[in-house]
Amino acid sequence: MSKFKNICLGLIATAFLAPSCSEDFLNEEMTTSYNMDYYKTEEGLNALATSLYANIRYHFAYEWAYGTTNYGTDEFSSGTDLTSEMWNTYDSRLAPYVTGAANKNYPSPQALWDQMYFGINSANVLIQNAEYFKDNDLKNKCLGEAYFLRGYNYMRLVEQYGGVILSLESKTAVQRNYTRSSAEECMKVIVSDLEEAYKLLPVSEFRGKGTFSKPLAAHMLAKALLLRCSERNEDWNTSYKAADLDQIITLADYVIAERPLANNFADLWDWTGVDCDAEMLPEILMAAQFNAGASTAGRYQNRTYCYFLSQYSNLPYMTRTVAGGLDFQRLRTTEYGCNLFNRKNDSRFWKSFKTKYRVNKASADNEYGIENGDLGVIYIINDKDDNRFDASQLGNGSFSYVDPATNKVVPNTFVNYAGGAWVAQKWGNNRYVSLSKYEDGSRTAIKASGNRDGVLARTGETYLIKAEALVRQGKYQDAIDVVNILRARAEFNDGELREHHTDGAQAANGGADEDFDAYTNSNSYYESLNIPYSTEATSLQIASYTTLPQEDEDILNKIGATSEYDRMLNFILDERSRELYGEFLRWADLSRTKTLIQRAKAFNSEAVNVTEQHYLRPIPQSFIDGLLHEDGSNLTQEEQDALQNPGY
């Protein structure tokens, strides 16, 4: 199926949130607006439906993509760059107005708020003007797209802020009087919208790959129901749980049947360029569409490729290149992230992280005889009981290690454990094993925007949504059976090369291996585990929920999870990390299950300030400041405070 790439960027400008938007933002968007009469024609409404897809690009643009989703969790802490640090540390700068940021790129609480309402208002215009369609089939499809985006955007808002402002009619003039709805009221709208999308959208991706579809609507509806059933809503959700959990399982089964998993976990990240096979996989249910065309780039371009990488460009014999990646060192992988996996048997670790770089700036007659193409950087992801390294070996940046393939010293060697101690960040927070899921070697320059699609939903998560629903029903063994399907895919296959690595950096220079410079298609599997070479199949199957893998037991012990329910819920959260690490979901998962505090404090040493108030984000003060009574008078301080989330 062809890709749906020519996204119309003429989204209708919203007046709903004018008080909280900057002047530049309004000017930029207003210049691309159509006259409202255009949206009373079938052509205009179809164009508007097409333009809705541009709104989801926001989730892969700039610092807010990770600040509001990955920071402050067990998976990531801050790297050396502190642009969005307050979202990780939960300090006083995380407030209705963010202050004291490291630079102007920081994500403010209003960024997500503004963009989601922008898309909601566009969807409202389409829904209100549906009578102007002449073709009933096109009408249903476009309405399905509008209901989906509105439900999805409201879900993103409720995940972050709790109850928000419900606006179900389009706004073409500034309105400054609103009442905040409860989380329960918002969830009713979200569920209703996604149910409408499920009814109206076709099974096929009718505009091409990337189109909203019935399986996607089913996935998001199941996810919304899971949010409603979760611990954060336990003060009002009791009456919904039984029916919601049954419906989640039915919806998940439908998605799993319609959109099967990729055969190999690596297939998802084996990105070789725009519109490659990895982007066409049936497992990918929803992806923000990007490409290399300047005419369709739009305002929100893909920047996520640069935030996960540790710094390599300032190491000896190394320099920054497109293939090596733009090493902005924002998101530092935690000890939890490394030890979460059974790294001997679970291929997902090695297919999610990059552990080697090749020399690309060898000096003449250097002391090691190193040449470009030799192994220049290695991260040895070893176990605590590995006695090959001693902490006394710590020198100016790395251990001494010889590459057995060339018998040459690797000039930059970093290990996780030495002498039984975690030493991974002894060299600074810019040295850590990097998530490689978003690497993009197709960029035209080192700092150019990325061209690969941004995955927002896939069937791998659908399995975990179903498994969590089963846990919530007390069907623990059934949940294990579902998870085992995912774990079977994660196993190394018979004959599979465990030392092989692939990521999107391979798109550089047309994919010729000799031109990859810093990129290498090998990993440090054997150097890390120090085990004999093997190509035999591995197993990750769990026989019973009463006997979980040791890596999970270690985590459960550290967070003090002892009841059957707590153990199984946290096991599912661990499995979500193994399958979905860094996929912009983690904060919402920990917030809705109210495991954020215990997990952040246990595994993220910088999140020491996290408290119950941080289950929700601050409502943007700029929005509250712009509100008035219907008679035009200002809100009292008490009325303003009532609109804000507790603790802010």
C-alpha positions as CSV (number, residue, x, y, z in Angstrom):
1,M,0.0,0.0,0.0
2,S,1.3,3.5,-0.8
3,K,2.1,5.9,1.9
4,F,-0.2,8.8,2.7
5,K,2.4,11.6,2.7
6,N,1.0,14.7,1.1
7,I,-0.5,16.0,4.3
8,C,-2.4,19.3,4.0
9,L,-1.1,21.7,6.5
10,G,-3.9,24.2,6.3
11,L,-5.5,23.4,9.7
12,I,-8.1,25.8,10.7
13,A,-6.9,28.3,13.3
14,T,-8.6,27.9,16.7
15,A,-9.7,30.9,18.7
16,F,-10.5,28.6,21.7
17,L,-7.1,29.0,23.4
18,A,-6.0,32.4,22.1
19,P,-5.1,33.7,25.6
20,S,-2.5,30.9,26.0
21,C,-1.0,31.0,22.5
22,S,1.9,33.2,21.6
23,E,1.4,35.9,18.9
24,D,3.8,34.2,16.6
25,F,1.8,31.0,16.9
26,L,-1.5,32.7,16.0
27,N,0.1,34.6,13.1
28,E,1.7,31.5,11.7
29,E,-1.4,29.4,11.7
30,M,-3.8,32.1,10.6
31,T,-1.8,32.6,7.4
32,T,-2.7,29.1,6.3
33,S,-6.3,29.2,7.2
34,Y,-9.1,28.9,4.6
35,N,-12.2,31.0,4.6
36,M,-14.8,29.3,6.7
37,D,-17.1,29.0,3.7
38,Y,-14.7,26.5,2.2
39,Y,-15.5,24.1,5.0
40,K,-19.1,24.1,3.9
41,T,-18.2,22.2,0.7
42,E,-17.4,18.5,0.3
43,E,-14.0,19.5,-1.2
44,G,-13.2,21.7,1.8
45,L,-14.3,19.1,4.3
46,N,-12.2,16.4,2.7
47,A,-9.2,18.7,2.7
48,L,-9.9,19.5,6.4
49,A,-10.1,15.7,7.2
50,T,-6.7,15.3,5.4
51,S,-5.2,18.1,7.4
52,L,-6.1,16.5,10.7
53,Y,-3.1,14.2,10.3
54,A,-0.7,17.1,10.6
55,N,-1.8,17.6,14.2
56,I,-0.4,14.3,15.4
57,R,3.1,15.3,14.1
58,Y,3.4,17.4,17.2
59,H,4.1,14.3,19.3
60,F,7.5,13.9,17.6
61,A,8.5,17.6,17.5
62,Y,11.0,19.2,19.7
63,E,11.6,18.9,23.5
64,W,8.0,18.3,24.5
65,A,7.9,15.0,22.7
66,Y,10.0,13.4,25.4
67,G,9.7,15.9,28.3
68,T,6.0,15.1,29.0
69,T,6.2,11.4,28.2
70,N,9.6,9.8,29.0
71,Y,11.1,12.0,31.7
72,G,10.6,11.5,35.4
73,T,10.1,7.7,35.1
74,D,12.0,4.5,35.7
75,E,13.2,4.3,32.1
76,F,15.0,7.6,31.7
77,S,16.8,10.2,33.7
78,S,18.5,13.4,32.5
79,G,21.6,13.3,30.3
80,T,24.1,16.1,30.4
81,D,21.8,18.5,28.5
82,L,19.3,19.9,31.0
83,T,16.8,21.6,28.7
84,S,13.8,19.8,30.1
85,E,15.3,18.8,33.5
86,M,12.3,20.0,35.6
87,W,10.1,17.3,34.0
88,N,12.5,14.7,35.3
89,T,13.3,16.2,38.7
90,Y,9.8,17.4,39.5
91,D,11.3,20.5,41.1
92,S,9.6,23.9,41.6
93,R,10.2,24.9,38.0
94,L,7.6,22.4,36.9
95,A,4.7,24.8,37.5
96,P,1.8,26.5,35.6
97,Y,4.5,28.7,34.2
98,V,7.8,26.9,33.7
99,T,10.7,29.1,34.9
100,G,14.5,28.8,35.2
101,A,14.9,26.4,32.3
102,A,18.3,25.7,30.8
103,N,17.3,27.3,27.5
104,K,14.3,28.5,25.6
105,N,13.6,25.0,24.1
106,Y,12.0,23.7,27.3
107,P,8.5,22.2,27.0
108,S,5.9,24.3,28.9
109,P,2.7,22.9,30.2
110,Q,0.7,24.8,27.6
111,A,2.4,23.2,24.6
112,L,0.4,20.0,24.6
113,W,-2.7,21.8,25.8
114,D,-2.6,24.3,22.9
115,Q,-1.9,21.8,20.2
116,M,-4.5,19.2,21.2
117,Y,-7.2,21.8,21.4
118,F,-6.1,23.1,18.0
119,G,-6.8,19.7,16.5
120,I,-10.0,19.3,18.5
121,N,-11.4,22.5,17.1
122,S,-10.6,21.4,13.5
123,A,-12.4,18.1,14.2
124,N,-15.4,20.1,15.5
125,V,-15.6,22.1,12.3
126,L,-15.8,18.9,10.3
127,I,-18.3,17.2,12.6
128,Q,-20.6,20.3,12.6
129,N,-20.5,20.7,8.8
130,A,-21.0,17.0,7.9
131,E,-24.4,17.9,6.2
132,Y,-22.4,19.5,3.3
133,F,-21.1,16.1,2.1
134,K,-22.7,14.7,-1.0
135,D,-20.9,11.3,-1.0
136,N,-22.2,9.3,2.0
137,D,-19.2,6.9,2.0
138,L,-16.7,9.8,2.0
139,K,-18.8,11.5,4.7
140,N,-18.5,8.5,7.0
141,K,-14.8,8.2,6.5
142,C,-14.1,11.8,7.1
143,L,-16.4,11.8,10.2
144,G,-14.6,8.8,11.4
145,E,-11.3,10.6,11.1
146,A,-12.6,13.7,12.9
147,Y,-14.2,11.6,15.8
148,F,-10.9,9.7,16.1
149,L,-8.7,12.7,16.3
150,R,-11.0,14.5,18.8
151,G,-11.2,11.4,21.0
152,Y,-7.5,10.8,20.8
153,N,-6.5,14.4,21.5
154,Y,-8.8,14.5,24.5
155,M,-7.3,11.3,25.8
156,R,-3.8,12.8,25.5
157,L,-5.1,15.8,27.5
158,V,-6.8,13.7,30.2
159,E,-3.7,11.5,30.6
160,Q,-1.7,14.6,31.4
161,Y,-4.1,17.0,33.1
162,G,-7.0,14.9,34.4
163,G,-10.4,16.6,33.8
164,V,-10.1,19.4,31.2
165,I,-12.3,21.8,29.2
166,L,-14.8,20.0,27.0
167,S,-15.4,22.0,23.8
168,L,-17.5,20.1,21.3
169,E,-18.4,22.9,19.0
170,S,-16.0,24.8,16.7
171,K,-14.9,28.2,17.8
172,T,-14.3,30.9,15.2
173,A,-14.0,33.8,17.7
174,V,-12.3,34.1,21.0
175,Q,-14.3,32.7,23.9
176,R,-13.0,33.4,27.4
177,N,-15.6,31.7,29.7
178,Y,-15.3,28.0,30.3
179,T,-16.1,25.4,33.0
180,R,-13.6,22.6,33.7
181,S,-15.2,19.2,33.3
182,S,-14.4,16.2,35.6
183,A,-12.2,13.3,34.4
184,E,-15.4,11.1,34.3
185,E,-17.2,13.5,32.1
186,C,-14.2,13.8,29.8
187,M,-13.8,10.0,29.6
188,K,-17.4,9.7,28.5
189,V,-16.7,12.0,25.6
190,I,-13.5,10.2,24.7
191,V,-15.1,6.8,24.8
192,S,-18.1,8.0,22.7
193,D,-15.9,9.7,20.1
194,L,-13.7,6.6,19.7
195,E,-16.8,4.4,19.5
196,E,-18.0,6.6,16.7
197,A,-14.7,6.3,15.0
198,Y,-14.8,2.5,15.3
199,K,-18.2,2.4,13.7
200,L,-17.4,4.8,10.8
201,L,-13.8,4.1,9.8
202,P,-13.1,1.3,7.3
203,V,-10.8,-1.6,8.1
204,S,-8.5,-0.5,5.3
205,E,-6.2,2.5,5.4
206,F,-8.2,4.2,2.6
207,R,-5.9,7.2,2.0
208,G,-2.8,5.0,2.1
209,K,-0.5,3.8,4.8
210,G,-0.9,6.0,7.8
211,T,-4.7,6.6,7.5
212,F,-6.8,6.2,10.6
213,S,-8.7,2.9,10.5
214,K,-11.1,0.7,12.4
215,P,-8.3,-1.4,14.0
216,L,-6.6,1.8,15.2
217,A,-9.9,3.1,16.6
218,A,-10.4,-0.3,18.4
219,H,-6.9,-0.1,19.9
220,M,-7.4,3.5,21.1
221,L,-10.8,2.7,22.4
222,A,-9.4,-0.2,24.4
223,K,-6.7,2.1,25.7
224,A,-9.2,4.7,26.7
225,L,-11.3,2.1,28.6
226,L,-8.1,0.9,30.3
227,L,-7.4,4.5,31.4
228,R,-10.9,4.8,32.8
229,C,-10.4,1.5,34.8
230,S,-7.0,2.5,36.2
231,E,-6.1,3.4,39.7
232,R,-5.9,7.2,39.1
233,N,-9.7,7.1,38.6
234,E,-10.6,4.7,41.4
235,D,-12.7,7.2,43.3
236,W,-15.4,7.1,40.5
237,N,-14.8,4.3,38.1
238,T,-16.2,1.3,40.0
239,S,-19.4,1.1,38.0
240,Y,-17.6,1.0,34.7
241,K,-15.0,-1.6,35.3
242,A,-16.7,-4.9,34.6
243,A,-18.1,-3.9,31.2
244,D,-15.0,-1.9,30.3
245,L,-12.6,-4.8,30.9
246,D,-14.7,-7.2,28.9
247,Q,-14.9,-4.7,26.0
248,I,-11.1,-4.2,26.1
249,I,-10.5,-7.8,25.6
250,T,-13.0,-8.0,22.7
251,L,-11.5,-5.0,21.0
252,A,-7.9,-6.2,21.5
253,D,-8.8,-9.6,20.0
254,Y,-10.2,-7.8,17.0
255,V,-7.0,-5.7,16.5
256,I,-4.7,-8.7,17.0
257,A,-6.7,-10.6,14.3
258,E,-6.7,-7.7,11.8
259,R,-3.2,-6.4,12.3
260,P,-0.6,-9.1,13.1
261,L,2.7,-8.6,14.7
262,A,5.8,-8.2,12.6
263,N,7.7,-11.5,12.4
264,N,10.8,-10.1,14.1
265,F,11.0,-7.3,16.6
266,A,13.9,-5.9,14.6
267,D,11.7,-5.4,11.6
268,L,10.0,-2.5,13.3
269,W,13.3,-0.6,13.6
270,D,15.1,-1.8,10.4
271,W,14.5,1.5,8.8
272,T,16.3,2.1,5.5
273,G,14.7,5.3,4.2
274,V,11.4,7.0,3.5
275,D,8.5,4.5,2.7
276,C,10.7,1.5,3.4
277,D,9.3,-1.9,4.5
278,A,9.5,-1.0,8.2
279,E,7.0,1.8,7.7
280,M,4.5,-0.5,5.9
281,L,4.2,-3.2,8.5
282,P,0.6,-4.1,9.5
283,E,1.6,-4.0,13.2
284,I,2.0,-0.2,12.9
285,L,-1.5,1.1,13.7
286,M,-0.8,4.8,13.9
287,A,2.2,6.8,12.8
288,A,2.8,10.5,12.4
289,Q,3.7,10.8,8.7
290,F,7.0,12.4,7.7
291,N,9.1,12.4,4.5
292,A,12.0,14.3,2.9
293,G,9.8,16.7,0.9
294,A,10.3,20.3,1.9
295,S,6.8,21.2,0.6
296,T,5.1,18.9,3.2
297,A,7.5,19.5,6.1
298,G,5.2,21.8,8.0
299,R,5.9,23.4,11.3
300,Y,6.3,20.3,13.5
301,Q,9.2,18.3,12.0
302,N,10.6,15.1,13.5
303,R,13.3,15.8,16.0
304,T,13.2,12.8,18.2
305,Y,16.2,11.1,16.6
306,C,18.6,13.4,18.4
307,Y,17.3,13.2,22.0
308,F,18.2,9.7,23.0
309,L,21.8,9.5,22.0
310,S,24.7,9.7,24.5
311,Q,27.7,11.8,23.4
312,Y,30.2,10.1,21.2
313,S,31.4,13.1,19.1
314,N,33.9,14.4,21.7
315,L,35.6,11.0,22.3
316,P,39.0,10.2,20.9
317,Y,39.0,9.3,17.2
318,M,35.3,10.2,16.9
319,T,33.4,13.1,15.3
320,R,29.7,13.8,14.8
321,T,28.2,12.7,11.5
322,V,24.7,12.0,10.1
323,A,25.3,8.2,10.4
324,G,26.6,8.5,13.9
325,G,23.7,10.6,15.0
326,L,23.1,14.0,16.5
327,D,24.1,13.3,20.1
328,F,22.0,15.8,22.1
329,Q,22.2,13.5,25.2
330,R,18.8,14.4,26.7
331,L,17.5,11.0,27.8
332,R,19.9,8.9,29.9
333,T,19.0,5.2,30.1
334,T,18.7,4.1,33.7
335,E,20.1,1.0,35.5
336,Y,16.5,-0.3,35.5
337,G,16.5,0.0,31.7
338,C,19.6,-2.2,31.4
339,N,18.7,-4.8,34.0
340,L,15.0,-5.1,33.0
341,F,15.8,-7.5,30.2
342,N,17.1,-11.1,30.2
343,R,19.9,-9.9,27.9
344,K,21.0,-13.4,27.1
345,N,17.6,-14.6,25.7
346,D,15.6,-11.4,25.0
347,S,16.6,-9.9,21.7
348,R,14.5,-6.8,22.3
349,F,17.4,-5.2,24.3
350,W,19.9,-5.6,21.5
351,K,17.3,-4.5,18.9
352,S,16.4,-1.4,20.8
353,F,19.8,-0.1,21.9
354,K,23.1,0.7,20.1
355,T,26.2,-0.4,21.9
356,K,29.0,0.2,19.4
357,Y,30.4,2.9,17.2
358,R,33.2,2.7,14.6
359,V,36.2,5.0,14.5
360,N,35.6,7.8,12.0
361,K,38.4,10.3,12.8
362,A,41.5,8.3,13.2
363,S,44.7,10.4,13.5
364,A,47.8,9.4,11.6
365,D,50.3,7.2,13.5
366,N,48.1,7.1,16.6
367,E,49.3,5.1,19.6
368,Y,46.9,2.2,19.0
369,G,47.3,1.9,15.3
370,I,43.6,2.5,14.9
371,E,42.1,3.2,11.5
372,N,38.7,4.5,10.4
373,G,36.3,1.6,10.5
374,D,37.9,0.0,13.6
375,L,35.8,-0.4,16.7
376,G,36.0,3.0,18.4
377,V,33.3,2.9,21.2
378,I,31.8,0.0,23.0
379,Y,29.3,-0.2,25.8
380,I,29.6,-3.4,27.7
381,I,26.2,-4.1,29.3
382,N,27.4,-6.6,31.9
383,D,25.9,-8.1,35.0
384,K,26.8,-7.0,38.6
385,D,28.7,-10.3,39.3
386,D,31.0,-9.9,36.2
387,N,34.5,-9.9,37.7
388,R,36.4,-9.0,34.5
389,F,36.6,-5.3,35.5
390,D,37.7,-3.6,38.6
391,A,36.8,-0.1,39.7
392,S,40.5,0.7,40.1
393,Q,40.7,0.5,36.3
394,L,38.6,3.7,36.0
395,G,40.8,6.2,34.3
396,N,40.2,9.2,32.0
397,G,37.0,8.1,30.5
398,S,37.0,4.4,30.0
399,F,38.4,0.9,30.7
400,S,41.1,-0.7,28.6
401,Y,39.6,-3.3,26.3
402,V,41.0,-5.1,23.2
403,D,38.7,-5.9,20.3
404,P,39.2,-9.7,19.8
405,A,38.3,-9.3,16.1
406,T,41.2,-7.0,15.3
407,N,43.4,-7.3,18.4
408,K,43.4,-3.5,18.7
409,V,42.6,-1.5,21.8
410,V,39.1,0.0,21.7
411,P,39.9,3.6,22.7
412,N,36.5,4.3,24.4
413,T,35.2,1.4,26.5
414,F,32.4,1.9,29.0
415,V,31.0,-0.9,31.3
416,N,28.0,-1.0,33.5
417,Y,29.5,-2.8,36.4
418,A,33.0,-3.0,37.8
419,G,33.9,-4.6,41.1
420,G,30.2,-5.3,41.8
421,A,29.3,-1.6,41.6
422,W,27.2,0.3,39.0
423,V,29.8,2.6,37.3
424,A,28.0,3.4,34.1
425,Q,27.8,7.1,34.7
426,K,31.2,7.5,36.4
427,W,32.3,9.3,33.2
428,G,29.4,11.7,33.4
429,N,25.8,11.7,32.4
430,N,26.7,12.0,28.7
431,R,27.9,8.3,28.6
432,Y,25.2,5.7,28.6
433,V,23.8,3.0,26.3
434,S,21.5,4.8,23.8
435,L,18.0,3.8,22.6
436,S,18.3,3.5,18.8
437,K,14.7,3.1,17.8
438,Y,14.5,6.6,16.2
439,E,17.9,6.9,14.4
440,D,17.6,8.5,11.0
441,G,20.5,8.4,8.6
442,S,18.5,9.8,5.7
443,R,18.8,13.4,6.9
444,T,20.4,15.8,4.5
445,A,22.6,17.4,7.2
446,I,23.6,16.6,10.8
447,K,21.0,18.9,12.3
448,A,18.4,18.5,9.6
449,S,14.9,17.2,10.7
450,G,14.2,13.5,10.5
451,N,12.3,11.9,7.7
452,R,11.1,8.7,9.2
453,D,7.5,8.2,10.5
454,G,6.8,8.5,14.2
455,V,5.1,5.4,15.6
456,L,2.3,6.2,17.9
457,A,0.5,2.9,18.2
458,R,1.2,-0.7,17.3
459,T,-0.2,-4.2,17.9
460,G,2.6,-5.0,20.3
461,E,0.9,-2.7,22.7
462,T,-2.5,-4.1,22.0
463,Y,-1.3,-7.4,23.5
464,L,-0.2,-5.7,26.6
465,I,-3.5,-3.7,26.9
466,K,-5.3,-7.1,26.8
467,A,-3.0,-8.6,29.3
468,E,-3.5,-5.8,31.7
469,A,-7.2,-6.1,31.4
470,L,-6.9,-9.7,32.3
471,V,-4.8,-8.9,35.3
472,R,-7.5,-6.4,36.4
473,Q,-10.0,-9.3,36.1
474,G,-7.8,-11.5,38.3
475,K,-7.1,-13.8,35.4
476,Y,-3.4,-13.9,36.0
477,Q,-2.4,-17.0,34.1
478,D,-4.4,-15.9,31.1
479,A,-2.5,-12.6,31.2
480,I,0.8,-14.6,31.2
481,D,-0.4,-16.6,28.2
482,V,-1.0,-13.4,26.3
483,V,2.4,-11.9,27.2
484,N,4.1,-15.1,26.2
485,I,3.1,-14.5,22.6
486,L,5.0,-11.2,22.7
487,R,7.9,-12.9,24.5
488,A,8.0,-15.6,21.8
489,R,8.7,-13.0,19.2
490,A,11.4,-11.5,21.4
491,E,13.3,-14.8,21.6
492,F,16.3,-15.3,19.4
493,N,15.4,-17.6,16.5
494,D,17.4,-20.7,15.6
495,G,20.3,-19.5,13.4
496,E,19.8,-15.8,14.3
497,L,23.0,-13.8,14.7
498,R,22.8,-12.4,18.2
499,E,25.6,-9.9,17.6
500,H,23.8,-8.2,14.7
501,H,22.4,-4.7,15.1
502,T,20.3,-2.6,12.9
503,D,18.8,0.9,13.2
504,G,17.8,3.8,11.0
505,A,21.3,5.2,10.8
506,Q,21.9,2.6,8.0
507,A,19.9,4.9,5.7
508,A,22.9,7.1,5.5
509,N,24.7,7.4,2.1
510,G,22.3,4.9,0.4
511,G,23.1,2.2,2.9
512,A,26.6,1.2,1.7
513,D,28.3,-0.4,4.7
514,E,31.6,1.2,4.0
515,D,30.1,4.6,4.1
516,F,28.4,4.2,7.5
517,D,31.4,5.8,9.3
518,A,30.4,5.8,13.0
519,Y,27.5,3.4,12.5
520,T,28.1,-0.3,12.7
521,N,25.8,-3.3,12.2
522,S,27.1,-5.2,15.2
523,N,26.4,-5.0,18.9
524,S,28.2,-6.0,22.1
525,Y,26.2,-9.1,22.9
526,Y,29.1,-11.4,23.5
527,E,31.4,-8.8,24.9
528,S,28.8,-7.9,27.5
529,L,27.6,-11.4,28.4
530,N,31.0,-13.1,28.1
531,I,29.5,-16.4,27.0
532,P,30.3,-18.9,24.2
533,Y,29.1,-18.1,20.7
534,S,25.7,-19.6,19.8
535,T,23.0,-19.4,17.2
536,E,20.6,-21.7,19.0
537,A,17.1,-20.5,19.7
538,T,16.4,-19.0,23.1
539,S,13.3,-19.2,25.3
540,L,11.5,-16.5,27.3
541,Q,8.4,-18.4,28.1
542,I,6.9,-18.1,31.6
543,A,5.2,-21.3,32.8
544,S,3.2,-19.8,35.7
545,Y,2.4,-16.3,37.1
546,T,3.5,-17.7,40.5
547,T,7.1,-17.9,39.3
548,L,8.2,-14.8,37.4
549,P,11.6,-14.3,35.9
550,Q,14.4,-13.3,38.2
551,E,14.8,-9.8,36.6
552,D,11.2,-9.2,37.5
553,E,11.5,-10.6,41.0
554,D,14.4,-8.2,41.6
555,I,12.3,-5.2,40.5
556,L,9.3,-6.4,42.6
557,N,11.4,-6.7,45.6
558,K,12.9,-3.3,45.3
559,I,9.5,-1.6,45.0
560,G,7.9,-3.8,47.6
561,A,5.1,-5.3,45.5
562,T,3.9,-8.4,47.4
563,S,0.2,-9.1,46.7
564,E,-0.7,-11.1,43.6
565,Y,-2.4,-8.2,42.0
566,D,0.5,-5.7,42.6
567,R,3.0,-8.3,41.4
568,M,1.1,-8.9,38.2
569,L,0.3,-5.3,37.5
570,N,4.0,-4.4,37.9
571,F,5.0,-7.4,35.8
572,I,2.9,-6.0,33.0
573,L,4.5,-2.6,33.5
574,D,7.9,-4.3,33.2
575,E,6.8,-6.1,30.0
576,R,5.5,-2.8,28.6
577,S,9.0,-1.4,29.1
578,R,10.7,-4.3,27.4
579,E,8.4,-4.1,24.5
580,L,7.8,-0.3,24.3
581,Y,10.9,1.2,25.8
582,G,11.1,4.9,25.0
583,E,8.0,4.9,22.8
584,F,6.6,8.1,24.5
585,L,4.1,6.2,26.7
586,R,5.8,5.6,30.1
587,W,4.8,8.6,32.2
588,A,1.2,8.2,31.3
589,D,1.3,4.4,32.2
590,L,2.9,5.1,35.6
591,S,0.6,8.0,36.3
592,R,-2.7,6.1,35.5
593,T,-1.6,3.1,37.5
594,K,-0.4,5.3,40.4
595,T,3.0,3.5,40.4
596,L,4.9,6.7,39.4
597,I,6.1,7.6,42.8
598,Q,7.4,4.2,43.9
599,R,9.0,3.4,40.5
600,A,10.6,6.9,39.9
601,K,12.0,7.0,43.4
602,A,13.3,3.4,43.2
603,F,15.0,3.7,39.8
604,N,15.5,7.4,39.0
605,S,17.8,9.1,41.5
606,E,16.9,12.5,40.1
607,A,13.2,12.2,40.6
608,V,13.4,12.7,44.4
609,N,10.8,15.4,44.5
610,V,8.0,13.4,43.0
611,T,4.8,13.4,45.1
612,E,1.1,12.7,44.6
613,Q,0.5,16.1,42.9
614,H,2.7,14.8,40.0
615,Y,0.1,12.3,38.9
616,L,-1.2,15.3,37.0
617,R,0.5,18.1,35.2
618,P,-0.2,21.8,35.9
619,I,-3.0,23.5,34.0
620,P,-1.3,26.2,31.9
621,Q,-1.5,29.5,33.9
622,S,-1.6,31.4,30.6
623,F,-5.0,29.7,29.9
624,I,-6.4,30.4,33.3
625,D,-5.2,34.1,33.2
626,G,-7.1,34.6,30.0
627,L,-10.5,33.5,31.4
628,L,-13.3,35.9,32.2
629,H,-16.8,35.6,33.5
630,E,-19.7,35.9,31.0
631,D,-20.1,39.5,32.0
632,G,-16.4,40.2,31.2
633,S,-15.3,40.5,34.8
634,N,-12.1,38.8,36.0
635,L,-12.1,35.5,37.9
636,T,-11.3,35.8,41.6
637,Q,-8.2,34.2,42.9
638,E,-10.3,31.5,44.5
639,E,-12.0,30.7,41.1
640,Q,-8.6,30.6,39.4
641,D,-7.2,28.2,42.0
642,A,-10.2,25.9,41.6
643,L,-9.3,25.5,37.9
644,Q,-5.7,24.4,38.8
645,N,-4.6,20.9,39.7
646,P,-3.8,20.3,43.4
647,G,-0.3,21.3,44.5
648,Y,0.5,23.8,41.7
